[in-house]
C-alpha cells in the first residue's frame, strides 16, 4: 500500500512542478503553451502549410531533443504571468501555467519586468513600426497631426506613441473605442480634435481585441495609422497576404531594437540552457534563413538589414 502511495505521489509531482530537461526526455514529449489565434507568427493549427512561426520553432526544438510535442492552448496572454489569480512581480514564485507547460512559445516581448517573473530566451529581434493605407501619405511624425492613430491599452505601443509624440511636442487627444467583432464604435462621447492634434483611438484593456483587427480598422478607414512589432507586421506586408494590397509600411517608431522570447520557469536550469543553445545554433544555419523567409516573405539577412538602417 505504501509503495502505491509513493508511486502515486511521484506521478502527481510531474504535473505539479515544472519539468526539467531529463523529465521531458524521459517522458518523450515537450509541452508548449501557446495561444490559438489567427496569426502566422504564433499558431494556427488549421493551416497545414504555415501552422505558425512560434509553433514550428518549438517543433524544431522538440525534434532537436528527440521528443514529440504536446500543445496546451493558452486562453489569455495574462495567464503567462498569473499565480493564484494575481499578476506576478517577482521570480520568487513561478506562475501557475508553468506547472502545466514546459515552455511558453508565444510572441512575447522581452522586458525587464517580465524577466523578474520568468526566464526568457530571445529568439528574434524586432522593432516597432507604423503602417497605414497605401493611399495615405505620411513621411514623419508631423504628418500625424489631424489623423487617427489606433492601438490597444494592453500593448507597449500605447506607451510608445505617447512618448514619441511628447518628445516632439505634438498634442494628442485620447478617445476610447471598441472594435468588437471588428465593428468600430466610440465608448462614450468622443472628445473633439483640432487639425493640429493627433486622435489616439484607444482600445481599453477590458475591450481587448486581437492584433489582426487593427489591419481591418485601417483598411476600412476607421483609423489612419497604427503600429505593430515588425515580426508580426512583416508577413502581412511582404508575405502572401491580401493585406499587402491595401497597406504599406511607414517608418520605425524609434531606434530601439527589442527581442521576442520563449519563456520558461527559472527552476528548469538544464532546459533553459538547452533551449538557449538550440536557438543560437539554429539561427546560424541556412535552414533558419529558409524557415524565416517562409513566414516573413524576406530572408533573415534582409530583415536584419532593415532594422540596422
N, C-alpha and C positions, 0 to 999 in steps of 0.2 A: 504494500500500500504506500509506504513512504517513498519507494523508488518511483512509483507512478506520479506522485505529487511533485517530486523533484523534476521529472521529465516534463510535466505539465508547466511548471514554473519556468523552466528553461525555454520551452517553445513560446510561451507568452512573452518572455522578455525580449524576444527578437522583434516583436511588434510594438513593444512599449518604448524601447530605446533606439536611437539612431544606430544604424548598422555600419560597421566599418568595412574595409576592403575585403578582409578574409571571409566575413559572413556573407557578403554579396557573392563572392566567387563560389563559396560552398553551396549557396542556395541555387545558383545557376541563373539568377535574374537580377536586373537592376531596376529599381522602382523610381520612375521620374514623376515629378509633379509639374503639370503644365495646363494652361487654360485652352479650352477648345473654342477658339473664336476665328472668324473668317479673315485671317491674316496669314499670308505666305511666310512671314517672318517667324511665326510661332507654331501653330499646329492646326491643320485642317485634314483630319483623317479620311474624309471622303475624296480628297484629291490624291489620286494614286501617283501621278507624276510629281507633284510638289506637295507632299504632306506637311511641310513646314521646315524652315531652316533650323530652328532650335531643336525640333524633334529629330530631324535627320542627324544633326551633330551629336545629339545624345545617343542615337542609334549607333553611330560610328564609334563612340566611346564604349558602348556595350560590346560591340564586335571586338574592339581592342582588348577588352577584358576577357573575352571568350564566353560571354553570358547573353541571355535573352533580355528583352526589355519589357517592362510592365508599365502601363500608363495609369497614373492616378490623376483624374481630372480635377483641377482646382476651380472652384466656383468664383471666388473673388480675389482680387490682387492682394487685398489686406490680409488674406489668410497666411501669406508668407511671413508675416511679422507679428502674429497674434498668439498669445498664450492665455488660456483661461478666459477668453473673450476680450482681452485687453491688448492693445498695441504695445509691443516690447520696446525697450530703450537701452538695453544692456545685454551683453553676451553671457552674463552670469547664469541665465537660464535659456534653454532652447525653445523657440516657438513650437507649438503643438504639431504642426504639419510635418516637421522633420522627424517625428516619431512614426510617421506613416510612409514617408518617401525617403529616398537616398539623396536625390538631387532635385532642386528646383531648376528646370531647364526652360525658363520663360525668358521674355525680353525684360530684363531688369537692369536699370541704370545703376552703376556702382556709385555710391555716395558714402561719405564719412559716417553719416547717421546710420545707414544700413549696415556698414561694416562693424558697428558696435553690437549688432544683433546676431548676424550670421557670417560665416566665412564666404567670401565672394571670389570667384575665379573668373577673371576677364576673358572673353573670347573674341571680342571685336571692338574696334574703335568706332565712335560715332560722333556726330556733331548736330547741333540744332540748325535747321534751315527752313526758310519761308517758302511757301508756294502760293500760286494764285491761278486764275483762269488765263488762258493764252491771250484773251482779248484785253486784259488789263495791263497797263504799263506802270511798273513800279521799279525804280532804279536804286532807291535809297530810303532811309527812314523818313526823310522829309515828305516823301510821296505817300506815306501812311496817313497823312492828315486828310480828313474828310472821308476816310474809308473805314470799313468794318473788319475788325480782326476777331476771329473766333477761336476759343481754346477752352480747356477744362480746368477747373479749380484744383482738381486732384493731381494734375500733372505739373512737372517742373517748368513747362513752357509759360505758365501764368506768371511765375516769378520772373522769368527771363524777359518777357515782353515789357513788364512794368519797369524793370531795372534799366533796360536799354533805352526806353522812351524817357525815363527820368534823367539819364545821363545826358541826353540831347535837349533837355528842357522842352520836350514835346508833350503837350497836355493831352489827357485822355479821360474818357468817361466810361464807367463800367455799368453795363446793363446785363442783368441775369436773364438767361434764356433756357428753354428746354428744347431738346431735339429727339424726343421720344419717338421711336419707330421712324426716325428721320423727318418727322413733322416738326417744323420750326415754329416756335412761339415765344414771345416775351413773357417773363414771370413778373407780373405786376405792371405798372405803368412805366414805360421806358423814359429815361431822362433825355432831354433834348441835347443835340450835338451841334456845335458850331463848325464851320468849314475848316477851322484851324485845329480841330481836335480829332483824336482817334477814338472810335467807338469800340471798346472791348466787349465783345459778346461772350459772356462767361457762363459756362455750363457748370453749375454748382455741384459739389461732391454728392449731394443727395439725389441729383439728377444725372449721375454718371452715365456717359454714353461710350460706345466703342469708338476707337480712333477712326475707323473707316467712315463713320458718319460725317467727319469733318470734310472729307472729299466731296460728299454729296452736297453739303451746305454751300461749298464754294461753287460747284458745278451748277447748282440751281440758282445762284445769285443771292442767297440769303446773307452771305458774307463775302468779303473780297479777298481776304488773306488769312492764312493760318500757318502753323508751324508744327513740324514733327522731327523726330530723330531721322537722320539721313538713312540709317539702316532700314527703317520702317518705310520711309517715303520712296527711296530709290527704285524698288521693284515696281512701283506704280508709274514711275516716270520713264525708267529705262527698260523695264521688263515687258512681257507680253500682256499688257493690260489695257482695257478700254479707257481707263483714266488718263493715260498719256495723251489721248487725242484732245483732251479738254484742258489739262493742267500743265503748268510749267514751273520750274524751279526759279527762285529769285536769288537770294544771297544768304550766306550764313549769318546767324544772329550775332555771333561774336567769334573770336578766335580760339575759343575754349574747346579742346578735344576731350570727350568723355569716353567711358567704356561700358559696354553691356557685359553682364556677368551671369554665370550659373551660381547658384547658392547651395551651400551645404552647412551642416552643423559644425561648430568648432570642435566637437568631440570626436569627429571621424578623421583623425590626423592622416592616416595612410591613404584613405580615399581622396582627401583634399590634395595631397601631394601628387597622387597618380593622375587625377583629373587635370591638374595644372600642367604636368609634364606632357600629357597627351595633347592638350590644346596647343602648347608651344611647338611641339614636333609636327603636328598635323598642319599648322599654318605655314610651315616652311616647305611643304610639298606642292607639286604641281596639281595633285588631286584636289587640294583645297581651293586652288585657283579656279578649277573647273566647277567644283561644287558651289563656290561663291557666285560665279557667273550665271549658273543655272537659276539662282533666285533673284539676283540684283540686276541682271542684264548687262553687267560690265565686270571685268576681272577685278580681283582683289588689288592688283597692282594699280589699275586705273582708278579704283576707289581711293587708294592712298594718295595718289597724285592730286585728286580733287581736294581732299581735306588739308593737304600740305600747302595748297595755294591759299 
